[in-house]
Amino acid sequence: MEPLLHLDKVELYYDHVYALKGVSIDLNEGETVALIGANGAGKSSILRAITGLNPIHRGEVHFQGSRLDGTRASDIVKLGIVMVPEGRRVFPYMSVRDNLLMGAFTRDDKAAIKQSLDGVLHRFPRLKERYSQTAGTLSGGEQQMLVIGRALMAKPKLLLLDEPSLGIAPKLVQDIARSILAINRDEKVSVLLVEQNSRMALSISHRAYALATGNVVVAGQSKDLLKDERIKAAYLGGEI
């Protein structure tokens, strides 16, 4: 079966410094795939290559069997690829409600938008409690729930998550991990997860790629990588 997403020998660099050195990864429909590794390993660069935020220099990116690289970032969203960037980028002076509705800006199906909104509020009860509150007054964990909820409002086929646990209290990290599991399982959204908390990432994903200095160094089933001595030694410092 053809993968939903396929990167073939992708190279990307910033100011002549290589961020990705011929990286190849696959993600099948219905999967959660984790990208783990230290800062500067190239994890976020893969997301930027997929979304067109940085043009690749060699290689190809395919989505649903069609060439994706070279496509405008706005058109990539319309194809069903939605990214939640690192740093919880909410609209701080807008309400939770209005932040969520911003995620549906490419849609005009009002009844279905209302259904999506109800689904997000059911998925994240804290957002329902703070529905009229301005986003800038939420805690870090609540803001992370908000940006994930906003992404779901776009009805993605593929959700790209960049460091969703970064700077979040441990209790809320568990809540967000459970939410990612449920989004993949219940809403049938495929997920590509970039995460420094390798233990958390491997615990909620089907497969994973470990990166170092722009290269894939280990790949396999997440349950196997949790037991892999190389991964234990290099990456399993995070807690869940």
KEKE-3310 file (N, C-alpha, C; in steps of 0.2 Angstrom, whole numbers, plus 5000, padded with zeros to 4 digits):
npx = (5004:5003:5011:5004:5011:5027:5044:5058:5074:5077:5085:5089:5094:5100:5107:5118:5121:5118:5103:5095:5100:5098:5086:5074:5058:5043:5025:5011:4993:4982:4992:5002:5017:5033:5045:5061:5074:5089:5090:5092:5093:5086:5073:5061:5064:5060:5046:5045:5049:5039:5028:5031:5037:5050:5060:5065:5081:5085:5078:5062:5045:5030:5012:4998:5001:5004:5016:5022:5032:5036:5023:5012:5012:4999:4991:4994:4989:4975:4975:4974:4984:4990:4999:5004:5013:5029:5029:5016:5007:4995:4981:4983:4974:4962:4946:4945:4935:4935:4948:4948:4939:4946:4954:4945:4945:4947:4936:4918:4907:4895:4887:4894:4906:4901:4899:4912:4917:4910:4915:4928:4927:4922:4932:4942:4939:4943:4944:4931:4926:4933:4929:4925:4935:4950:4964:4977:4977:4977:4984:5000:4998:4985:4984:4991:4982:4973:4979:4980:4967:4962:4969:4963:4950:4952:4949:4960:4969:4981:4990:5003:5013:5023:5034:5024:5024:5033:5038:5027:5017:5020:5008:4999:5005:5003:4989:4989:4996:4987:4976:4982:4983:4969:4964:4971:4966:4951:4947:4953:4964:4979:4995:5010:5023:5034:5045:5054:5053:5056:5052:5038:5034:5037:5029:5016:5015:5015:5026:5043:5056:5073:5083:5099:5110:5104:5102:5093:5095:5091:5077:5060:5048:5039:5037:5047:5058:5057:5063:5076:5093:5102:5093:5088:5100:5103:5092:5081:5077:5066:5051:5034)
npy = (4994:5011:5024:5037:5049:5053:5055:5057:5055:5069:5084:5099:5115:5129:5144:5138:5128:5112:5105:5094:5079:5071:5064:5051:5046:5038:5038:5030:5029:5033:5031:5035:5043:5046:5058:5058:5065:5076:5094:5103:5091:5090:5087:5097:5103:5094:5095:5108:5106:5098:5106:5116:5128:5130:5129:5113:5107:5096:5080:5073:5076:5067:5067:5058:5051:5061:5073:5084:5094:5111:5115:5129:5135:5138:5131:5118:5117:5116:5104:5096:5095:5100:5110:5111:5123:5124:5132:5137:5146:5156:5167:5180:5190:5187:5178:5161:5154:5162:5160:5146:5146:5152:5142:5136:5143:5141:5134:5133:5126:5128:5121:5109:5115:5119:5107:5102:5111:5108:5095:5098:5105:5095:5086:5093:5098:5109:5119:5122:5127:5139:5146:5159:5167:5176:5171:5173:5173:5160:5145:5138:5124:5124:5133:5125:5115:5123:5127:5114:5110:5121:5117:5105:5110:5113:5101:5090:5078:5074:5078:5088:5089:5100:5098:5097:5095:5104:5114:5112:5108:5093:5085:5090:5087:5073:5073:5079:5070:5059:5065:5066:5052:5049:5057:5052:5038:5039:5049:5046:5053:5055:5056:5066:5067:5077:5077:5080:5074:5059:5047:5049:5051:5039:5031:5034:5032:5023:5020:5025:5037:5040:5054:5062:5075:5079:5067:5051:5039:5028:5018:5011:5000:5008:5002:4993:5001:5007:4998:4997:4997:5007:5017:5019:5023:5035:5043:5042:5051:5058:5060:5052)
npz = (5000:4996:5005:5015:5017:5010:5011:5001:5001:5006:5006:5015:5018:5029:5025:5019:5029:5032:5036:5034:5028:5016:5020:5022:5025:5029:5031:5035:5031:5045:5055:5069:5069:5076:5078:5085:5094:5098:5101:5086:5078:5067:5066:5067:5055:5046:5046:5042:5029:5024:5025:5016:5021:5021:5007:4999:4994:4987:4983:4986:4991:4994:4995:4998:4986:4977:4971:4982:4986:4982:4981:4986:5003:5008:5000:5003:5016:5012:5006:5017:5026:5042:5053:5069:5076:5086:5102:5105:5098:5100:5097:5106:5111:5107:5110:5117:5109:5097:5093:5090:5079:5070:5065:5056:5044:5031:5027:5023:5027:5037:5046:5048:5053:5065:5071:5071:5080:5092:5094:5097:5109:5117:5117:5123:5138:5146:5138:5135:5147:5147:5137:5133:5137:5135:5125:5129:5142:5147:5154:5150:5146:5143:5133:5123:5121:5115:5103:5097:5096:5088:5076:5073:5069:5056:5050:5047:5037:5040:5054:5060:5073:5083:5095:5106:5120:5126:5139:5147:5161:5170:5173:5164:5152:5152:5149:5137:5129:5130:5123:5110:5107:5107:5096:5085:5086:5087:5079:5067:5062:5054:5062:5063:5074:5082:5095:5109:5121:5122:5128:5130:5117:5110:5117:5113:5099:5084:5075:5074:5070:5074:5075:5071:5069:5056:5050:5048:5061:5068:5065:5067:5075:5087:5100:5100:5100:5112:5120:5115:5117:5112:5110:5122:5129:5123:5121:5130:5141:5145:5154:5157)
capx = (5000:5006:5011:5000:5017:5033:5050:5063:5081:5076:5090:5087:5099:5099:5113:5123:5122:5113:5098:5093:5105:5095:5081:5069:5053:5036:5019:5005:4987:4980:4998:5006:5024:5036:5052:5064:5081:5091:5089:5096:5094:5083:5066:5057:5066:5056:5040:5045:5050:5033:5023:5033:5039:5057:5060:5070:5086:5085:5074:5055:5040:5024:5007:4993:5004:5006:5021:5020:5036:5035:5016:5012:5010:4992:4987:4996:4983:4969:4976:4973:4990:4989:5004:5004:5020:5032:5028:5009:5005:4988:4980:4982:4969:4955:4944:4945:4930:4937:4954:4946:4935:4951:4956:4941:4945:4946:4929:4912:4901:4893:4884:4900:4910:4898:4900:4919:4918:4907:4919:4934:4926:4921:4939:4946:4934:4945:4943:4924:4926:4936:4926:4925:4941:4955:4968:4983:4976:4977:4990:5004:4995:4978:4986:4993:4976:4969:4982:4979:4960:4962:4971:4957:4945:4953:4948:4966:4970:4988:4992:5010:5014:5030:5035:5018:5025:5038:5037:5021:5017:5019:5001:4995:5008:4999:4982:4990:4997:4980:4972:4985:4981:4962:4963:4973:4961:4944:4945:4956:4968:4986:4999:5018:5024:5041:5045:5060:5051:5056:5048:5031:5033:5037:5023:5009:5016:5016:5033:5047:5063:5078:5088:5105:5113:5101:5101:5090:5100:5088:5070:5057:5042:5040:5037:5054:5063:5057:5068:5082:5098:5104:5088:5088:5106:5104:5086:5075:5077:5060:5046:5027)
capy = (5000:5017:5028:5043:5053:5049:5059:5053:5058:5076:5089:5105:5118:5136:5148:5133:5123:5107:5103:5088:5076:5065:5060:5047:5043:5036:5038:5027:5032:5030:5030:5041:5042:5050:5060:5060:5067:5082:5100:5103:5085:5090:5085:5102:5104:5089:5098:5114:5104:5095:5112:5122:5134:5130:5124:5108:5108:5090:5075:5074:5075:5065:5066:5054:5049:5066:5077:5090:5100:5116:5118:5134:5133:5139:5125:5112:5116:5114:5097:5092:5094:5105:5110:5115:5124:5125:5138:5138:5152:5158:5175:5181:5195:5184:5173:5154:5153:5165:5156:5140:5147:5154:5136:5134:5149:5138:5130:5136:5122:5131:5116:5105:5119:5119:5100:5101:5115:5104:5090:5100:5106:5089:5083:5097:5101:5115:5125:5124:5131:5145:5148:5167:5170:5178:5165:5175:5172:5153:5142:5135:5118:5126:5136:5120:5112:5127:5126:5108:5111:5125:5113:5100:5114:5113:5094:5088:5071:5073:5083:5089:5092:5101:5099:5099:5094:5108:5119:5110:5105:5086:5083:5092:5083:5067:5075:5081:5063:5055:5068:5064:5045:5049:5060:5047:5032:5040:5054:5044:5058:5053:5061:5066:5070:5079:5078:5079:5069:5053:5042:5050:5050:5032:5027:5035:5032:5016:5019:5031:5038:5044:5058:5065:5080:5079:5060:5046:5035:5022:5018:5005:5000:5012:4997:4990:5006:5008:4993:4997:5000:5013:5023:5020:5027:5042:5047:5041:5055:5061:5056:5053)
capz = (5000:4996:5011:5015:5016:5009:5010:4998:5001:5006:5008:5016:5022:5030:5025:5018:5034:5031:5042:5032:5023:5012:5024:5019:5030:5027:5036:5032:5033:5051:5059:5072:5068:5080:5076:5091:5094:5102:5097:5080:5075:5060:5067:5065:5048:5042:5046:5037:5022:5022:5024:5012:5025:5019:5001:4999:4989:4984:4985:4984:4996:4991:4999:4994:4979:4972:4973:4987:4987:4977:4982:4991:5010:5009:4996:5007:5021:5009:5005:5023:5031:5046:5057:5076:5077:5093:5105:5107:5095:5100:5096:5114:5113:5105:5114:5115:5103:5090:5091:5087:5073:5065:5062:5050:5039:5024:5026:5022:5029:5043:5050:5049:5057:5072:5073:5073:5086:5098:5095:5100:5116:5120:5117:5128:5142:5149:5133:5135:5153:5146:5130:5132:5140:5130:5125:5132:5150:5148:5156:5144:5144:5140:5126:5119:5120:5111:5096:5094:5094:5082:5070:5072:5066:5049:5047:5044:5036:5043:5059:5061:5080:5084:5102:5110:5128:5128:5143:5149:5167:5169:5173:5157:5147:5151:5146:5129:5126:5129:5118:5103:5106:5105:5090:5080:5086:5087:5073:5061:5059:5055:5066:5063:5080:5084:5102:5113:5127:5118:5131:5129:5110:5109:5121:5110:5092:5081:5073:5075:5067:5078:5070:5073:5064:5049:5047:5052:5063:5070:5064:5069:5079:5094:5106:5100:5101:5119:5123:5111:5121:5109:5111:5130:5131:5119:5120:5134:5147:5146:5158:5155)
cpx = (5004:5006:5007:5006:5023:5038:5055:5069:5081:5082:5087:5093:5097:5106:5119:5125:5116:5109:5096:5097:5103:5091:5076:5064:5047:5031:5013:4998:4985:4986:4999:5013:5028:5043:5056:5071:5082:5089:5094:5097:5091:5075:5061:5058:5062:5049:5040:5046:5043:5028:5025:5036:5046:5057:5066:5074:5087:5080:5067:5051:5033:5019:5001:4995:5005:5012:5019:5025:5035:5028:5016:5009:5002:4988:4989:4991:4977:4969:4974:4979:4990:4995:5002:5011:5022:5030:5021:5007:4998:4988:4978:4976:4962:4953:4945:4941:4933:4944:4953:4943:4940:4954:4952:4940:4944:4940:4923:4906:4899:4891:4890:4905:4908:4899:4907:4920:4916:4912:4926:4933:4924:4928:4943:4941:4936:4944:4935:4923:4928:4934:4927:4931:4946:4961:4975:4983:4976:4984:4994:5000:4988:4979:4988:4987:4972:4972:4980:4971:4959:4964:4966:4951:4946:4952:4954:4965:4977:4989:4999:5010:5021:5031:5029:5019:5030:5035:5030:5022:5016:5012:4997:4999:5005:4992:4983:4992:4991:4976:4975:4983:4974:4961:4965:4968:4954:4942:4949:4961:4976:4990:5007:5020:5032:5041:5052:5059:5050:5052:5040:5030:5032:5031:5016:5010:5016:5023:5037:5054:5067:5082:5093:5108:5111:5100:5097:5095:5097:5080:5067:5051:5043:5041:5044:5059:5063:5062:5075:5088:5101:5100:5088:5094:5106:5098:5081:5076:5071:5055:5039:5023)
cpy = (5006:5021:5034:5049:5050:5055:5055:5057:5066:5079:5096:5109:5126:5139:5143:5128:5118:5105:5096:5085:5070:5060:5057:5044:5042:5037:5035:5030:5029:5029:5036:5039:5047:5052:5062:5062:5074:5088:5100:5097:5085:5089:5091:5104:5100:5092:5104:5112:5101:5101:5117:5128:5135:5126:5119:5109:5102:5085:5077:5073:5073:5065:5063:5052:5054:5070:5083:5096:5104:5119:5123:5132:5133:5133:5119:5111:5114:5107:5092:5091:5101:5105:5114:5116:5124:5132:5141:5145:5154:5165:5177:5186:5193:5179:5166:5152:5156:5162:5150:5141:5149:5148:5133:5139:5147:5134:5135:5132:5123:5125:5111:5108:5118:5112:5099:5105:5111:5098:5092:5102:5100:5085:5087:5101:5108:5121:5127:5128:5138:5148:5155:5170:5171:5173:5167:5174:5165:5151:5139:5129:5119:5129:5130:5116:5116:5127:5120:5108:5115:5121:5108:5104:5114:5106:5091:5080:5069:5079:5083:5092:5093:5103:5101:5098:5100:5114:5118:5107:5097:5083:5084:5088:5076:5068:5076:5074:5059:5058:5066:5057:5045:5052:5055:5041:5034:5044:5052:5049:5055:5058:5060:5070:5071:5081:5076:5074:5062:5047:5043:5049:5043:5028:5028:5034:5024:5015:5026:5031:5043:5048:5061:5069:5079:5072:5056:5041:5028:5023:5011:5006:5004:5007:4994:4995:5008:5003:4993:5000:5006:5019:5024:5025:5034:5046:5047:5044:5058:5057:5057:5051)
cpz = (5000:5002:5010:5013:5015:5007:5007:4997:5001:5009:5009:5020:5023:5030:5024:5023:5033:5037:5041:5027:5020:5016:5020:5025:5026:5033:5033:5035:5040:5056:5063:5072:5072:5077:5082:5090:5097:5098:5092:5076:5068:5060:5064:5057:5043:5041:5041:5030:5019:5020:5019:5015:5023:5013:5002:4993:4985:4987:4983:4990:4992:4997:4995:4987:4975:4975:4976:4987:4981:4977:4987:4998:5011:5005:5000:5013:5018:5007:5011:5028:5035:5051:5064:5077:5085:5095:5106:5104:5094:5098:5103:5116:5111:5110:5112:5109:5097:5088:5087:5080:5068:5061:5056:5045:5032:5022:5026:5024:5036:5048:5053:5054:5064:5075:5075:5080:5093:5099:5099:5107:5120:5121:5123:5132:5145:5144:5133:5142:5152:5139:5128:5134:5135:5131:5128:5140:5152:5150:5149:5142:5141:5133:5121:5117:5114:5104:5093:5092:5088:5075:5068:5068:5058:5046:5044:5043:5039:5048:5061:5068:5081:5092:5107:5118:5130:5133:5147:5156:5166:5169:5166:5151:5146:5148:5138:5126:5125:5124:5111:5102:5103:5098:5084:5080:5084:5081:5067:5058:5060:5058:5065:5069:5081:5091:5105:5119:5123:5121:5130:5121:5108:5112:5117:5102:5090:5079:5074:5071:5072:5074:5074:5068:5057:5046:5051:5054:5065:5068:5065:5072:5085:5100:5106:5102:5108:5123:5120:5116:5118:5110:5118:5132:5129:5120:5126:5141:5149:5151:5156:5162)
residu = (MET:GLU:PRO:LEU:LEU:HIS:LEU:ASP:LYS:VAL:GLU:LEU:TYR:TYR:ASP:HIS:VAL:TYR:ALA:LEU:LYS:GLY:VAL:SER:ILE:ASP:LEU:ASN:GLU:GLY:GLU:THR:VAL:ALA:LEU:ILE:GLY:ALA:ASN:GLY:ALA:GLY:LYS:SER:SER:ILE:LEU:ARG:ALA:ILE:THR:GLY:LEU:ASN:PRO:ILE:HIS:ARG:GLY:GLU:VAL:HIS:PHE:GLN:GLY:SER:ARG:LEU:ASP:GLY:THR:ARG:ALA:SER:ASP:ILE:VAL:LYS:LEU:GLY:ILE:VAL:MET:VAL:PRO:GLU:GLY:ARG:ARG:VAL:PHE:PRO:TYR:MET:SER:VAL:ARG:ASP:ASN:LEU:LEU:MET:GLY:ALA:PHE:THR:ARG:ASP:ASP:LYS:ALA:ALA:ILE:LYS:GLN:SER:LEU:ASP:GLY:VAL:LEU:HIS:ARG:PHE:PRO:ARG:LEU:LYS:GLU:ARG:TYR:SER:GLN:THR:ALA:GLY:THR:LEU:SER:GLY:GLY:GLU:GLN:GLN:MET:LEU:VAL:ILE:GLY:ARG:ALA:LEU:MET:ALA:LYS:PRO:LYS:LEU:LEU:LEU:LEU:ASP:GLU:PRO:SER:LEU:GLY:ILE:ALA:PRO:LYS:LEU:VAL:GLN:ASP:ILE:ALA:ARG:SER:ILE:LEU:ALA:ILE:ASN:ARG:ASP:GLU:LYS:VAL:SER:VAL:LEU:LEU:VAL:GLU:GLN:ASN:SER:ARG:MET:ALA:LEU:SER:ILE:SER:HIS:ARG:ALA:TYR:ALA:LEU:ALA:THR:GLY:ASN:VAL:VAL:VAL:ALA:GLY:GLN:SER:LYS:ASP:LEU:LEU:LYS:ASP:GLU:ARG:ILE:LYS:ALA:ALA:TYR:LEU:GLY:GLY:GLU:ILE)
# end
